[in-house]
Amino acid sequence: MDKNVGGYDRIARLVLGPVLAILGTAALFGFVTLAAGTLGLALAAIALLVGLVLVVTGLAQKCPLNRVLGLDTYRTEVETEDAETEPGRMA
């Protein structure tokens, strides 16, 4: 699978992912309450899982969901160089 995560998408994943993972872990160990009862545990587990997925996809720069949806925020060096040397483009 080709890289399809880059730019602000990657930055958002690498910022939001650890926050959700830490929040989910803290909620599972009882340091933070997200909701009462089993709903709180379910939300904590979901937050932890989503956070870990965001971190992994941000680091690997590959996201299966982006591929299915046809999203590609990754720019290669060739695309960057072409955009910089495009005639009529202001620098």
PyMOL Python script that loads the backbone (N, CA, C, O; Angstrom):
from pymol import cmd

cmd.read_pdbstr("""\
ATOM      1  N   MET A   1       0.852  -1.176   0.000  1.00  0.00           N
ATOM      2  CA  MET A   1       0.000   0.000   0.000  1.00  0.00           C
ATOM      3  C   MET A   1       0.894   1.233   0.000  1.00  0.00           C
ATOM      4  O   MET A   1       1.861   1.306   0.758  1.00  0.00           O
ATOM      5  N   ASP A   2       0.566   2.206  -0.856  1.00  0.00           N
ATOM      6  CA  ASP A   2       1.316   3.443  -0.949  1.00  0.00           C
ATOM      7  C   ASP A   2       0.964   4.362   0.208  1.00  0.00           C
ATOM      8  O   ASP A   2      -0.095   4.228   0.821  1.00  0.00           O
ATOM      9  N   LYS A   3       1.868   5.306   0.504  1.00  0.00           N
ATOM     10  CA  LYS A   3       1.611   6.294   1.545  1.00  0.00           C
ATOM     11  C   LYS A   3       0.470   7.193   1.092  1.00  0.00           C
ATOM     12  O   LYS A   3       0.427   7.629  -0.058  1.00  0.00           O
ATOM     13  N   ASN A   4      -0.456   7.465   2.012  1.00  0.00           N
ATOM     14  CA  ASN A   4      -1.574   8.343   1.684  1.00  0.00           C
ATOM     15  C   ASN A   4      -1.928   9.298   2.818  1.00  0.00           C
ATOM     16  O   ASN A   4      -2.999   9.903   2.806  1.00  0.00           O
ATOM     17  N   VAL A   5      -1.036   9.439   3.799  1.00  0.00           N
ATOM     18  CA  VAL A   5      -1.258  10.339   4.920  1.00  0.00           C
ATOM     19  C   VAL A   5      -0.074  11.293   5.003  1.00  0.00           C
ATOM     20  O   VAL A   5       1.068  10.861   5.157  1.00  0.00           O
ATOM     21  N   GLY A   6      -0.345  12.576   4.902  1.00  0.00           N
ATOM     22  CA  GLY A   6       0.726  13.555   4.976  1.00  0.00           C
ATOM     23  C   GLY A   6       0.175  14.918   5.352  1.00  0.00           C
ATOM     24  O   GLY A   6      -1.032  15.081   5.525  1.00  0.00           O
ATOM     25  N   GLY A   7       1.048  15.881   5.477  1.00  0.00           N
ATOM     26  CA  GLY A   7       0.662  17.259   5.763  1.00  0.00           C
ATOM     27  C   GLY A   7      -0.068  17.408   7.079  1.00  0.00           C
ATOM     28  O   GLY A   7       0.286  16.799   8.089  1.00  0.00           O
ATOM     29  N   TYR A   8      -1.108  18.244   7.040  1.00  0.00           N
ATOM     30  CA  TYR A   8      -1.876  18.522   8.257  1.00  0.00           C
ATOM     31  C   TYR A   8      -2.609  17.291   8.764  1.00  0.00           C
ATOM     32  O   TYR A   8      -2.853  17.170   9.964  1.00  0.00           O
ATOM     33  N   ASP A   9      -2.959  16.389   7.881  1.00  0.00           N
ATOM     34  CA  ASP A   9      -3.618  15.138   8.267  1.00  0.00           C
ATOM     35  C   ASP A   9      -2.707  14.346   9.208  1.00  0.00           C
ATOM     36  O   ASP A   9      -3.152  13.845  10.241  1.00  0.00           O
ATOM     37  N   ARG A  10      -1.450  14.240   8.845  1.00  0.00           N
ATOM     38  CA  ARG A  10      -0.487  13.493   9.662  1.00  0.00           C
ATOM     39  C   ARG A  10      -0.256  14.192  11.001  1.00  0.00           C
ATOM     40  O   ARG A  10      -0.211  13.545  12.047  1.00  0.00           O
ATOM     41  N   ILE A  11      -0.112  15.512  10.959  1.00  0.00           N
ATOM     42  CA  ILE A  11       0.111  16.271  12.193  1.00  0.00           C
ATOM     43  C   ILE A  11      -1.073  16.093  13.144  1.00  0.00           C
ATOM     44  O   ILE A  11      -0.887  15.884  14.343  1.00  0.00           O
ATOM     45  N   ALA A  12      -2.280  16.178  12.609  1.00  0.00           N
ATOM     46  CA  ALA A  12      -3.477  16.016  13.445  1.00  0.00           C
ATOM     47  C   ALA A  12      -3.520  14.630  14.072  1.00  0.00           C
ATOM     48  O   ALA A  12      -3.868  14.491  15.245  1.00  0.00           O
ATOM     49  N   ARG A  13      -3.171  13.606  13.305  1.00  0.00           N
ATOM     50  CA  ARG A  13      -3.158  12.242  13.836  1.00  0.00           C
ATOM     51  C   ARG A  13      -2.119  12.080  14.941  1.00  0.00           C
ATOM     52  O   ARG A  13      -2.369  11.412  15.945  1.00  0.00           O
ATOM     53  N   LEU A  14      -0.947  12.696  14.751  1.00  0.00           N
ATOM     54  CA  LEU A  14       0.130  12.548  15.727  1.00  0.00           C
ATOM     55  C   LEU A  14      -0.071  13.419  16.964  1.00  0.00           C
ATOM     56  O   LEU A  14       0.616  13.223  17.967  1.00  0.00           O
ATOM     57  N   VAL A  15      -0.993  14.372  16.914  1.00  0.00           N
ATOM     58  CA  VAL A  15      -1.324  15.175  18.093  1.00  0.00           C
ATOM     59  C   VAL A  15      -2.548  14.583  18.798  1.00  0.00           C
ATOM     60  O   VAL A  15      -2.530  14.374  20.011  1.00  0.00           O
ATOM     61  N   LEU A  16      -3.595  14.317  18.043  1.00  0.00           N
ATOM     62  CA  LEU A  16      -4.838  13.817  18.624  1.00  0.00           C
ATOM     63  C   LEU A  16      -4.723  12.365  19.097  1.00  0.00           C
ATOM     64  O   LEU A  16      -5.328  11.993  20.103  1.00  0.00           O
ATOM     65  N   GLY A  17      -3.957  11.549  18.384  1.00  0.00           N
ATOM     66  CA  GLY A  17      -3.806  10.138  18.737  1.00  0.00           C
ATOM     67  C   GLY A  17      -3.292   9.912  20.150  1.00  0.00           C
ATOM     68  O   GLY A  17      -3.933   9.208  20.931  1.00  0.00           O
ATOM     69  N   PRO A  18      -2.134  10.500  20.498  1.00  0.00           N
ATOM     70  CA  PRO A  18      -1.635  10.303  21.868  1.00  0.00           C
ATOM     71  C   PRO A  18      -2.573  10.868  22.936  1.00  0.00           C
ATOM     72  O   PRO A  18      -2.685  10.302  24.024  1.00  0.00           O
ATOM     73  N   VAL A  19      -3.241  11.973  22.634  1.00  0.00           N
ATOM     74  CA  VAL A  19      -4.182  12.548  23.599  1.00  0.00           C
ATOM     75  C   VAL A  19      -5.316  11.555  23.879  1.00  0.00           C
ATOM     76  O   VAL A  19      -5.662  11.314  25.035  1.00  0.00           O
ATOM     77  N   LEU A  20      -5.889  10.985  22.824  1.00  0.00           N
ATOM     78  CA  LEU A  20      -6.958  10.003  23.015  1.00  0.00           C
ATOM     79  C   LEU A  20      -6.453   8.736  23.704  1.00  0.00           C
ATOM     80  O   LEU A  20      -7.146   8.170  24.550  1.00  0.00           O
ATOM     81  N   ALA A  21      -5.247   8.292  23.345  1.00  0.00           N
ATOM     82  CA  ALA A  21      -4.694   7.087  23.968  1.00  0.00           C
ATOM     83  C   ALA A  21      -4.460   7.302  25.461  1.00  0.00           C
ATOM     84  O   ALA A  21      -4.759   6.425  26.272  1.00  0.00           O
ATOM     85  N   ILE A  22      -3.931   8.456  25.819  1.00  0.00           N
ATOM     86  CA  ILE A  22      -3.690   8.761  27.239  1.00  0.00           C
ATOM     87  C   ILE A  22      -5.015   8.900  27.986  1.00  0.00           C
ATOM     88  O   ILE A  22      -5.157   8.399  29.101  1.00  0.00           O
ATOM     89  N   LEU A  23      -5.981   9.579  27.373  1.00  0.00           N
ATOM     90  CA  LEU A  23      -7.297   9.733  27.995  1.00  0.00           C
ATOM     91  C   LEU A  23      -7.971   8.372  28.191  1.00  0.00           C
ATOM     92  O   LEU A  23      -8.537   8.105  29.251  1.00  0.00           O
ATOM     93  N   GLY A  24      -7.910   7.525  27.183  1.00  0.00           N
ATOM     94  CA  GLY A  24      -8.506   6.189  27.291  1.00  0.00           C
ATOM     95  C   GLY A  24      -7.844   5.340  28.359  1.00  0.00           C
ATOM     96  O   GLY A  24      -8.514   4.645  29.123  1.00  0.00           O
ATOM     97  N   THR A  25      -6.512   5.404  28.406  1.00  0.00           N
ATOM     98  CA  THR A  25      -5.778   4.651  29.431  1.00  0.00           C
ATOM     99  C   THR A  25      -6.112   5.164  30.823  1.00  0.00           C
ATOM    100  O   THR A  25      -6.345   4.374  31.737  1.00  0.00           O
ATOM    101  N   ALA A  26      -6.137   6.483  30.988  1.00  0.00           N
ATOM    102  CA  ALA A  26      -6.465   7.072  32.291  1.00  0.00           C
ATOM    103  C   ALA A  26      -7.879   6.685  32.720  1.00  0.00           C
ATOM    104  O   ALA A  26      -8.115   6.412  33.897  1.00  0.00           O
ATOM    105  N   ALA A  27      -8.808   6.659  31.785  1.00  0.00           N
ATOM    106  CA  ALA A  27     -10.183   6.282  32.118  1.00  0.00           C
ATOM    107  C   ALA A  27     -10.283   4.797  32.476  1.00  0.00           C
ATOM    108  O   ALA A  27     -11.041   4.427  33.373  1.00  0.00           O
ATOM    109  N   LEU A  28      -9.527   3.952  31.784  1.00  0.00           N
ATOM    110  CA  LEU A  28      -9.557   2.514  32.101  1.00  0.00           C
ATOM    111  C   LEU A  28      -9.006   2.230  33.494  1.00  0.00           C
ATOM    112  O   LEU A  28      -9.474   1.321  34.179  1.00  0.00           O
ATOM    113  N   PHE A  29      -8.007   3.015  33.909  1.00  0.00           N
ATOM    114  CA  PHE A  29      -7.425   2.812  35.237  1.00  0.00           C
ATOM    115  C   PHE A  29      -8.123   3.618  36.322  1.00  0.00           C
ATOM    116  O   PHE A  29      -7.718   3.562  37.483  1.00  0.00           O
ATOM    117  N   GLY A  30      -9.167   4.368  35.968  1.00  0.00           N
ATOM    118  CA  GLY A  30      -9.972   5.058  36.955  1.00  0.00           C
ATOM    119  C   GLY A  30      -9.494   6.439  37.348  1.00  0.00           C
ATOM    120  O   GLY A  30     -10.006   7.001  38.316  1.00  0.00           O
ATOM    121  N   PHE A  31      -8.545   7.005  36.646  1.00  0.00           N
ATOM    122  CA  PHE A  31      -8.062   8.345  36.966  1.00  0.00           C
ATOM    123  C   PHE A  31      -9.005   9.430  36.426  1.00  0.00           C
ATOM    124  O   PHE A  31      -9.054  10.538  36.959  1.00  0.00           O
ATOM    125  N   VAL A  32      -9.742   9.104  35.375  1.00  0.00           N
ATOM    126  CA  VAL A  32     -10.671  10.030  34.732  1.00  0.00           C
ATOM    127  C   VAL A  32     -11.981   9.289  34.519  1.00  0.00           C
ATOM    128  O   VAL A  32     -11.981   8.099  34.202  1.00  0.00           O
ATOM    129  N   THR A  33     -13.096   9.987  34.691  1.00  0.00           N
ATOM    130  CA  THR A  33     -14.409   9.378  34.465  1.00  0.00           C
ATOM    131  C   THR A  33     -15.007   9.965  33.194  1.00  0.00           C
ATOM    132  O   THR A  33     -15.227  11.172  33.105  1.00  0.00           O
ATOM    133  N   LEU A  34     -15.266   9.112  32.218  1.00  0.00           N
ATOM    134  CA  LEU A  34     -15.890   9.556  30.972  1.00  0.00           C
ATOM    135  C   LEU A  34     -17.403   9.414  31.042  1.00  0.00           C
ATOM    136  O   LEU A  34     -18.130  10.241  30.491  1.00  0.00           O
ATOM    137  N   ALA A  35     -17.879   8.381  31.710  1.00  0.00           N
ATOM    138  CA  ALA A  35     -19.311   8.139  31.904  1.00  0.00           C
ATOM    139  C   ALA A  35     -19.445   7.099  33.013  1.00  0.00           C
ATOM    140  O   ALA A  35     -18.464   6.464  33.402  1.00  0.00           O
ATOM    141  N   ALA A  36     -20.646   6.934  33.510  1.00  0.00           N
ATOM    142  CA  ALA A  36     -20.869   6.000  34.606  1.00  0.00           C
ATOM    143  C   ALA A  36     -21.017   4.573  34.093  1.00  0.00           C
ATOM    144  O   ALA A  36     -21.528   4.338  32.998  1.00  0.00           O
ATOM    145  N   GLY A  37     -20.563   3.636  34.903  1.00  0.00           N
ATOM    146  CA  GLY A  37     -20.779   2.218  34.634  1.00  0.00           C
ATOM    147  C   GLY A  37     -20.018   1.676  33.440  1.00  0.00           C
ATOM    148  O   GLY A  37     -18.912   2.119  33.126  1.00  0.00           O
ATOM    149  N   THR A  38     -20.641   0.702  32.781  1.00  0.00           N
ATOM    150  CA  THR A  38     -19.973   0.029  31.667  1.00  0.00           C
ATOM    151  C   THR A  38     -19.843   0.940  30.443  1.00  0.00           C
ATOM    152  O   THR A  38     -18.975   0.720  29.598  1.00  0.00           O
ATOM    153  N   LEU A  39     -20.697   1.954  30.344  1.00  0.00           N
ATOM    154  CA  LEU A  39     -20.572   2.909  29.241  1.00  0.00           C
ATOM    155  C   LEU A  39     -19.233   3.639  29.328  1.00  0.00           C
ATOM    156  O   LEU A  39     -18.591   3.885  28.307  1.00  0.00           O
ATOM    157  N   GLY A  40     -18.816   3.982  30.532  1.00  0.00           N
ATOM    158  CA  GLY A  40     -17.532   4.645  30.736  1.00  0.00           C
ATOM    159  C   GLY A  40     -16.375   3.764  30.309  1.00  0.00           C
ATOM    160  O   GLY A  40     -15.424   4.239  29.689  1.00  0.00           O
ATOM    161  N   LEU A  41     -16.452   2.487  30.635  1.00  0.00           N
ATOM    162  CA  LEU A  41     -15.397   1.554  30.229  1.00  0.00           C
ATOM    163  C   LEU A  41     -15.376   1.377  28.715  1.00  0.00           C
ATOM    164  O   LEU A  41     -14.307   1.290  28.111  1.00  0.00           O
ATOM    165  N   ALA A  42     -16.554   1.322  28.107  1.00  0.00           N
ATOM    166  CA  ALA A  42     -16.624   1.184  26.653  1.00  0.00           C
ATOM    167  C   ALA A  42     -16.046   2.416  25.964  1.00  0.00           C
ATOM    168  O   ALA A  42     -15.291   2.292  25.000  1.00  0.00           O
ATOM    169  N   LEU A  43     -16.398   3.606  26.456  1.00  0.00           N
ATOM    170  CA  LEU A  43     -15.850   4.836  25.874  1.00  0.00           C
ATOM    171  C   LEU A  43     -14.343   4.917  26.058  1.00  0.00           C
ATOM    172  O   LEU A  43     -13.629   5.382  25.170  1.00  0.00           O
ATOM    173  N   ALA A  44     -13.861   4.468  27.205  1.00  0.00           N
ATOM    174  CA  ALA A  44     -12.422   4.481  27.458  1.00  0.00           C
ATOM    175  C   ALA A  44     -11.700   3.543  26.498  1.00  0.00           C
ATOM    176  O   ALA A  44     -10.656   3.892  25.947  1.00  0.00           O
ATOM    177  N   ALA A  45     -12.256   2.358  26.300  1.00  0.00           N
ATOM    178  CA  ALA A  45     -11.639   1.399  25.385  1.00  0.00           C
ATOM    179  C   ALA A  45     -11.657   1.924  23.946  1.00  0.00           C
ATOM    180  O   ALA A  45     -10.688   1.753  23.207  1.00  0.00           O
ATOM    181  N   ILE A  46     -12.751   2.558  23.556  1.00  0.00           N
ATOM    182  CA  ILE A  46     -12.848   3.116  22.208  1.00  0.00           C
ATOM    183  C   ILE A  46     -11.851   4.251  22.027  1.00  0.00           C
ATOM    184  O   ILE A  46     -11.191   4.337  20.991  1.00  0.00           O
ATOM    185  N   ALA A  47     -11.735   5.126  23.025  1.00  0.00           N
ATOM    186  CA  ALA A  47     -10.777   6.236  22.946  1.00  0.00           C
ATOM    187  C   ALA A  47      -9.351   5.710  22.838  1.00  0.00           C
ATOM    188  O   ALA A  47      -8.556   6.228  22.054  1.00  0.00           O
ATOM    189  N   LEU A  48      -9.028   4.697  23.613  1.00  0.00           N
ATOM    190  CA  LEU A  48      -7.688   4.103  23.558  1.00  0.00           C
ATOM    191  C   LEU A  48      -7.424   3.483  22.190  1.00  0.00           C
ATOM    192  O   LEU A  48      -6.361   3.691  21.606  1.00  0.00           O
ATOM    193  N   LEU A  49      -8.375   2.734  21.687  1.00  0.00           N
ATOM    194  CA  LEU A  49      -8.216   2.079  20.392  1.00  0.00           C
ATOM    195  C   LEU A  49      -8.077   3.097  19.251  1.00  0.00           C
ATOM    196  O   LEU A  49      -7.186   2.973  18.411  1.00  0.00           O
ATOM    197  N   VAL A  50      -8.952   4.094  19.228  1.00  0.00           N
ATOM    198  CA  VAL A  50      -8.889   5.118  18.182  1.00  0.00           C
ATOM    199  C   VAL A  50      -7.581   5.893  18.274  1.00  0.00           C
ATOM    200  O   VAL A  50      -6.967   6.199  17.252  1.00  0.00           O
ATOM    201  N   GLY A  51      -7.154   6.210  19.484  1.00  0.00           N
ATOM    202  CA  GLY A  51      -5.892   6.912  19.672  1.00  0.00           C
ATOM    203  C   GLY A  51      -4.713   6.120  19.142  1.00  0.00           C
ATOM    204  O   GLY A  51      -3.837   6.677  18.480  1.00  0.00           O
ATOM    205  N   LEU A  52      -4.682   4.833  19.424  1.00  0.00           N
ATOM    206  CA  LEU A  52      -3.587   3.991  18.936  1.00  0.00           C
ATOM    207  C   LEU A  52      -3.607   3.866  17.417  1.00  0.00           C
ATOM    208  O   LEU A  52      -2.553   3.869  16.782  1.00  0.00           O
ATOM    209  N   VAL A  53      -4.789   3.759  16.832  1.00  0.00           N
ATOM    210  CA  VAL A  53      -4.900   3.679  15.376  1.00  0.00           C
ATOM    211  C   VAL A  53      -4.402   4.973  14.742  1.00  0.00           C
ATOM    212  O   VAL A  53      -3.694   4.934  13.736  1.00  0.00           O
ATOM    213  N   LEU A  54      -4.763   6.110  15.314  1.00  0.00           N
ATOM    214  CA  LEU A  54      -4.302   7.392  14.774  1.00  0.00           C
ATOM    215  C   LEU A  54      -2.779   7.524  14.850  1.00  0.00           C
ATOM    216  O   LEU A  54      -2.149   8.016  13.914  1.00  0.00           O
ATOM    217  N   VAL A  55      -2.195   7.089  15.954  1.00  0.00           N
ATOM    218  CA  VAL A  55      -0.732   7.165  16.094  1.00  0.00           C
ATOM    219  C   VAL A  55      -0.056   6.270  15.058  1.00  0.00           C
ATOM    220  O   VAL A  55       0.891   6.694  14.395  1.00  0.00           O
ATOM    221  N   VAL A  56      -0.533   5.046  14.918  1.00  0.00           N
ATOM    222  CA  VAL A  56       0.084   4.100  13.981  1.00  0.00           C
ATOM    223  C   VAL A  56      -0.054   4.588  12.539  1.00  0.00           C
ATOM    224  O   VAL A  56       0.911   4.541  11.777  1.00  0.00           O
ATOM    225  N   THR A  57      -1.244   5.054  12.160  1.00  0.00           N
ATOM    226  CA  THR A  57      -1.427   5.531  10.788  1.00  0.00           C
ATOM    227  C   THR A  57      -0.658   6.821  10.536  1.00  0.00           C
ATOM    228  O   THR A  57      -0.214   7.064   9.414  1.00  0.00           O
ATOM    229  N   GLY A  58      -0.496   7.646  11.553  1.00  0.00           N
ATOM    230  CA  GLY A  58       0.297   8.864  11.402  1.00  0.00           C
ATOM    231  C   GLY A  58       1.770   8.566  11.219  1.00  0.00           C
ATOM    232  O   GLY A  58       2.437   9.197  10.400  1.00  0.00           O
ATOM    233  N   LEU A  59       2.284   7.604  11.980  1.00  0.00           N
ATOM    234  CA  LEU A  59       3.697   7.235  11.867  1.00  0.00           C
ATOM    235  C   LEU A  59       3.989   6.487  10.569  1.00  0.00           C
ATOM    236  O   LEU A  59       5.010   6.729   9.925  1.00  0.00           O
ATOM    237  N   ALA A  60       3.102   5.587  10.191  1.00  0.00           N
ATOM    238  CA  ALA A  60       3.322   4.783   8.980  1.00  0.00           C
ATOM    239  C   ALA A  60       2.954   5.549   7.710  1.00  0.00           C
ATOM    240  O   ALA A  60       3.371   5.173   6.614  1.00  0.00           O
ATOM    241  N   GLN A  61       2.182   6.612   7.853  1.00  0.00           N
ATOM    242  CA  GLN A  61       1.684   7.414   6.734  1.00  0.00           C
ATOM    243  C   GLN A  61       0.833   6.590   5.763  1.00  0.00           C
ATOM    244  O   GLN A  61       0.753   6.898   4.573  1.00  0.00           O
ATOM    245  N   LYS A  62       0.210   5.555   6.282  1.00  0.00           N
ATOM    246  CA  LYS A  62      -0.660   4.700   5.482  1.00  0.00           C
ATOM    247  C   LYS A  62      -1.948   4.460   6.264  1.00  0.00           C
ATOM    248  O   LYS A  62      -1.913   4.050   7.424  1.00  0.00           O
ATOM    249  N   CYS A  63      -3.079   4.720   5.621  1.00  0.00           N
ATOM    250  CA  CYS A  63      -4.369   4.534   6.272  1.00  0.00           C
ATOM    251  C   CYS A  63      -5.308   3.767   5.348  1.00  0.00           C
ATOM    252  O   CYS A  63      -5.653   4.263   4.275  1.00  0.00           O
ATOM    253  N   PRO A  64      -5.726   2.567   5.744  1.00  0.00           N
ATOM    254  CA  PRO A  64      -6.644   1.787   4.919  1.00  0.00           C
ATOM    255  C   PRO A  64      -7.973   2.500   4.666  1.00  0.00           C
ATOM    256  O   PRO A  64      -8.537   2.371   3.580  1.00  0.00           O
ATOM    257  N   LEU A  65      -8.481   3.244   5.642  1.00  0.00           N
ATOM    258  CA  LEU A  65      -9.740   3.956   5.456  1.00  0.00           C
ATOM    259  C   LEU A  65      -9.592   5.065   4.407  1.00  0.00           C
ATOM    260  O   LEU A  65     -10.488   5.268   3.588  1.00  0.00           O
ATOM    261  N   ASN A  66      -8.463   5.780   4.431  1.00  0.00           N
ATOM    262  CA  ASN A  66      -8.209   6.788   3.394  1.00  0.00           C
ATOM    263  C   ASN A  66      -8.201   6.136   2.014  1.00  0.00           C
ATOM    264  O   ASN A  66      -8.724   6.695   1.050  1.00  0.00           O
ATOM    265  N   ARG A  67      -7.608   4.962   1.930  1.00  0.00           N
ATOM    266  CA  ARG A  67      -7.527   4.259   0.644  1.00  0.00           C
ATOM    267  C   ARG A  67      -8.924   3.886   0.139  1.00  0.00           C
ATOM    268  O   ARG A  67      -9.230   4.061  -1.041  1.00  0.00           O
ATOM    269  N   VAL A  68      -9.764   3.374   1.037  1.00  0.00           N
ATOM    270  CA  VAL A  68     -11.122   2.986   0.659  1.00  0.00           C
ATOM    271  C   VAL A  68     -11.930   4.213   0.214  1.00  0.00           C
ATOM    272  O   VAL A  68     -12.706   4.139  -0.738  1.00  0.00           O
ATOM    273  N   LEU A  69     -11.741   5.332   0.909  1.00  0.00           N
ATOM    274  CA  LEU A  69     -12.476   6.554   0.588  1.00  0.00           C
ATOM    275  C   LEU A  69     -11.866   7.337  -0.570  1.00  0.00           C
ATOM    276  O   LEU A  69     -12.470   8.287  -1.068  1.00  0.00           O
ATOM    277  N   GLY A  70     -10.664   6.937  -0.999  1.00  0.00           N
ATOM    278  CA  GLY A  70     -10.003   7.625  -2.109  1.00  0.00           C
ATOM    279  C   GLY A  70      -9.316   8.911  -1.701  1.00  0.00           C
ATOM    280  O   GLY A  70      -9.068   9.773  -2.544  1.00  0.00           O
ATOM    281  N   LEU A  71      -9.003   9.057  -0.418  1.00  0.00           N
ATOM    282  CA  LEU A  71      -8.325  10.252   0.078  1.00  0.00           C
ATOM    283  C   LEU A  71      -6.821  10.051   0.038  1.00  0.00           C
ATOM    284  O   LEU A  71      -6.327   8.969   0.357  1.00  0.00           O
ATOM    285  N   ASP A  72      -6.087  11.094  -0.356  1.00  0.00           N
ATOM    286  CA  ASP A  72      -4.629  11.027  -0.391  1.00  0.00           C
ATOM    287  C   ASP A  72      -4.084  12.407  -0.065  1.00  0.00           C
ATOM    288  O   ASP A  72      -4.167  13.322  -0.883  1.00  0.00           O
ATOM    289  N   THR A  73      -3.518  12.559   1.146  1.00  0.00           N
ATOM    290  CA  THR A  73      -2.957  13.840   1.559  1.00  0.00           C
ATOM    291  C   THR A  73      -1.440  13.828   1.520  1.00  0.00           C
ATOM    292  O   THR A  73      -0.804  14.803   1.921  1.00  0.00           O
ATOM    293  N   TYR A  74      -0.853  12.744   1.046  1.00  0.00           N
ATOM    294  CA  TYR A  74       0.598  12.616   0.980  1.00  0.00           C
ATOM    295  C   TYR A  74       1.109  13.212  -0.322  1.00  0.00           C
ATOM    296  O   TYR A  74       0.580  12.917  -1.394  1.00  0.00           O
ATOM    297  N   ARG A  75       2.134  14.049  -0.232  1.00  0.00           N
ATOM    298  CA  ARG A  75       2.740  14.651  -1.423  1.00  0.00           C
ATOM    299  C   ARG A  75       4.162  14.132  -1.552  1.00  0.00           C
ATOM    300  O   ARG A  75       4.946  14.210  -0.606  1.00  0.00           O
ATOM    301  N   THR A  76       4.495  13.601  -2.723  1.00  0.00           N
ATOM    302  CA  THR A  76       5.851  13.125  -2.959  1.00  0.00           C
ATOM    303  C   THR A  76       6.741  14.292  -3.349  1.00  0.00           C
ATOM    304  O   THR A  76       6.247  15.383  -3.633  1.00  0.00           O
ATOM    305  N   GLU A  77       8.064  14.069  -3.365  1.00  0.00           N
ATOM    306  CA  GLU A  77       9.003  15.121  -3.740  1.00  0.00           C
ATOM    307  C   GLU A  77       8.813  15.543  -5.188  1.00  0.00           C
ATOM    308  O   GLU A  77       8.981  16.718  -5.512  1.00  0.00           O
ATOM    309  N   VAL A  78       8.466  14.609  -6.065  1.00  0.00           N
ATOM    310  CA  VAL A  78       8.264  14.919  -7.478  1.00  0.00           C
ATOM    311  C   VAL A  78       7.099  15.891  -7.628  1.00  0.00           C
ATOM    312  O   VAL A  78       7.198  16.859  -8.382  1.00  0.00           O
ATOM    313  N   GLU A  79       5.995  15.647  -6.921  1.00  0.00           N
ATOM    314  CA  GLU A  79       4.846  16.542  -6.980  1.00  0.00           C
ATOM    315  C   GLU A  79       5.215  17.919  -6.453  1.00  0.00           C
ATOM    316  O   GLU A  79       4.787  18.929  -7.012  1.00  0.00           O
ATOM    317  N   THR A  80       6.006  17.973  -5.383  1.00  0.00           N
ATOM    318  CA  THR A  80       6.423  19.233  -4.796  1.00  0.00           C
ATOM    319  C   THR A  80       7.298  20.010  -5.770  1.00  0.00           C
ATOM    320  O   THR A  80       7.100  21.211  -5.951  1.00  0.00           O
ATOM    321  N   GLU A  81       8.269  19.338  -6.404  1.00  0.00           N
ATOM    322  CA  GLU A  81       9.154  19.994  -7.361  1.00  0.00           C
ATOM    323  C   GLU A  81       8.374  20.481  -8.570  1.00  0.00           C
ATOM    324  O   GLU A  81       8.638  21.575  -9.068  1.00  0.00           O
ATOM    325  N   ASP A  82       7.417  19.693  -9.057  1.00  0.00           N
ATOM    326  CA  ASP A  82       6.604  20.099 -10.203  1.00  0.00           C
ATOM    327  C   ASP A  82       5.799  21.356  -9.872  1.00  0.00           C
ATOM    328  O   ASP A  82       5.673  22.250 -10.708  1.00  0.00           O
ATOM    329  N   ALA A  83       5.266  21.424  -8.678  1.00  0.00           N
ATOM    330  CA  ALA A  83       4.475  22.580  -8.284  1.00  0.00           C
ATOM    331  C   ALA A  83       5.348  23.827  -8.162  1.00  0.00           C
ATOM    332  O   ALA A  83       4.894  24.932  -8.461  1.00  0.00           O
ATOM    333  N   GLU A  84       6.592  23.659  -7.726  1.00  0.00           N
ATOM    334  CA  GLU A  84       7.494  24.796  -7.565  1.00  0.00           C
ATOM    335  C   GLU A  84       7.995  25.317  -8.903  1.00  0.00           C
ATOM    336  O   GLU A  84       8.260  26.513  -9.023  1.00  0.00           O
ATOM    337  N   THR A  85       8.134  24.470  -9.907  1.00  0.00           N
ATOM    338  CA  THR A  85       8.665  24.880 -11.188  1.00  0.00           C
ATOM    339  C   THR A  85       7.568  25.128 -12.224  1.00  0.00           C
ATOM    340  O   THR A  85       7.861  25.338 -13.401  1.00  0.00           O
ATOM    341  N   GLU A  86       6.332  25.105 -11.798  1.00  0.00           N
ATOM    342  CA  GLU A  86       5.211  25.309 -12.719  1.00  0.00           C
ATOM    343  C   GLU A  86       5.260  26.724 -13.289  1.00  0.00           C
ATOM    344  O   GLU A  86       5.365  27.687 -12.529  1.00  0.00           O
ATOM    345  N   PRO A  87       5.187  26.870 -14.613  1.00  0.00           N
ATOM    346  CA  PRO A  87       5.253  28.214 -15.204  1.00  0.00           C
ATOM    347  C   PRO A  87       4.055  29.060 -14.801  1.00  0.00           C
ATOM    348  O   PRO A  87       2.927  28.573 -14.730  1.00  0.00           O
ATOM    349  N   GLY A  88       4.314  30.316 -14.543  1.00  0.00           N
ATOM    350  CA  GLY A  88       3.247  31.231 -14.181  1.00  0.00           C
ATOM    351  C   GLY A  88       2.857  31.176 -12.713  1.00  0.00           C
ATOM    352  O   GLY A  88       1.982  31.922 -12.275  1.00  0.00           O
ATOM    353  N   ARG A  89       3.480  30.325 -11.974  1.00  0.00           N
ATOM    354  CA  ARG A  89       3.151  30.203 -10.557  1.00  0.00           C
ATOM    355  C   ARG A  89       3.998  31.186  -9.772  1.00  0.00           C
ATOM    356  O   ARG A  89       5.204  31.299  -9.994  1.00  0.00           O
ATOM    357  N   MET A  90       3.362  31.890  -8.859  1.00  0.00           N
ATOM    358  CA  MET A  90       4.097  32.851  -8.038  1.00  0.00           C
ATOM    359  C   MET A  90       4.721  32.126  -6.878  1.00  0.00           C
ATOM    360  O   MET A  90       4.099  31.242  -6.289  1.00  0.00           O
ATOM    361  N   ALA A  91       5.940  32.483  -6.537  1.00  0.00           N
ATOM    362  CA  ALA A  91       6.648  31.835  -5.438  1.00  0.00           C
ATOM    363  C   ALA A  91       6.383  32.502  -4.136  1.00  0.00           C
ATOM    364  O   ALA A  91       6.907  32.077  -3.107  1.00  0.00           O
TER     365      ALA A  91
END
""", "prot")
cmd.dss("prot")
cmd.show_as("cartoon", "prot")
cmd.util.cbc("prot")
cmd.orient("prot")
